[in-house]
Amino acid sequence: MSKTSARDIEKHWEKTVRDFGKECLMEHNRLRSIHTSLPLKLSKDLCRTAQKHARQLVNEQSVMRLSEINFGQNVASIKTSMNNALSGVLVARCWYKESENYDYSEENPVNAGHFTQLVWRDSTKVGFGCAKDQDRGIIYIVAHYSPTGNVDGRFVTNVMKPEVWDTAVAGWNMSPAGRRKIGSCRCRRVRKSYFLS
């Protein structure tokens, strides 16, 4: 029986991050299509900045957003074990969950920045990064978007009401108010970021 080397573990993690990015991009684009936003394209430059940001979060042990940047960002933190798979679908849906109480007529809404950046019509590129804090069992996830979203005074023209509903997503039920519920994604708000549990 052979031992697993540190390099093998690192290669596995790099593949996990690549697979996560592809999965998260697909889910972003599916959710964006519900709001008539065009698909995002994966950017190597934004993947590099997002990965650097995720590593910085591990070092700081926090989910703080970067300041003085020229791209949009979503940040999440997942408490996990080695047995749990990193799910791009679950992370995208957690950010999208903020749409449940979103007021599409509000020009400068609050408490929905993850959702609005995800579907922001003028954003065309995205990059993802993930980093593990082995000691604490936490994975930090970062998405960087360009051009930046969440621009004051531009929400009504960039965050469209849902046009299409994907009924194939388990746990999603249309309510009379047009809100969505996400089955297995439980998010709790902590200091302007979301933790999946």
Long-range contacts (C-beta under 8 A, 24 or more apart in sequence): 13-132, 16-86, 16-130, 17-51, 17-86, 17-128, 17-129, 17-130, 19-88, 20-86, 20-87, 20-88, 20-91, 20-128, 20-130, 20-141, 21-47, 21-88, 21-127, 21-128, 22-88, 23-87, 23-88, 23-89, 24-88, 24-89, 24-91, 24-92, 24-128, 24-143, 25-88, 25-126, 25-128, 26-88, 27-88, 27-89, 27-92, 27-93, 28-92, 28-118, 28-126, 28-143, 30-166, 31-92, 31-93, 31-96, 31-118, 31-119, 32-118, 32-119, 33-164, 34-119, 34-162, 34-163, 34-164, 34-165, 34-166, 35-119, 35-121, 35-159, 35-160, 35-161, 35-162, 35-163, 36-121, 36-160, 36-163, 37-119, 37-120, 37-121, 37-123, 37-160, 38-121, 38-124, 40-123, 40-124, 40-125, 40-126, 40-145, 41-124, 41-125, 41-126, 42-125, 42-126, 42-127, 42-128, 43-125, 43-126, 43-127, 43-146, 44-127, 45-127, 46-71, 46-125, 46-126, 46-127, 46-144, 46-145, 46-146, 47-127, 47-128, 47-129, 48-127, 49-127, 49-129, 49-144, 50-127, 50-128, 50-129, 50-142, 50-143, 50-144, 51-127, 51-129, 51-130, 51-131, 51-142, 52-129, 53-129, 53-142, 53-144, 54-129, 54-130, 54-131, 54-140, 54-141, 54-142, 55-129, 55-131, 57-131, 57-140, 57-142, 58-131, 58-132, 58-133, 58-138, 58-140, 61-133, 61-136, 63-140, 63-190, 63-191, 63-193, 65-192, 65-193, 69-148, 70-146, 70-148, 71-144, 71-145, 71-146, 71-147, 71-148, 72-117, 72-120, 72-123, 72-144, 72-145, 72-146, 72-147, 72-148, 72-149, 72-150, 73-117, 73-142, 73-143, 73-144, 73-145, 74-113, 74-114, 74-117, 74-118, 74-142, 74-143, 74-145, 75-140, 75-141, 75-142, 75-143, 75-193, 76-140, 76-141, 76-193, 76-194, 76-195, 76-196, 77-138, 77-139, 77-140, 77-141, 77-193, 77-194, 77-195, 77-196, 78-138, 78-139, 78-141, 78-195, 78-196, 79-137, 79-138, 79-195, 79-196, 79-197, 80-137, 80-138, 80-139, 81-137, 86-130, 86-139, 88-128, 90-184, 90-185, 90-196, 91-141, 91-196, 92-118, 93-182, 93-185, 94-182, 94-185, 94-187, 94-194, 94-196, 95-143, 95-194, 96-180, 96-182, 97-180, 97-182, 97-185, 97-187, 99-162, 99-179, 99-180, 100-179, 100-180, 100-181, 101-179, 102-159, 104-156, 104-159, 104-160, 104-161, 105-156, 106-155, 107-152, 107-153, 107-155, 107-156, 108-152, 108-153, 108-155, 109-155, 111-189, 113-150, 113-192, 114-194, 115-159, 116-149, 116-150, 116-155, 116-158, 116-159, 117-143, 117-145, 117-149, 117-150, 118-143, 119-159, 119-160, 120-145, 120-149, 120-150, 120-158, 120-159, 121-157, 121-158, 121-159, 121-160, 122-147, 122-149, 122-151, 122-154, 122-158, 123-147, 123-148, 123-149
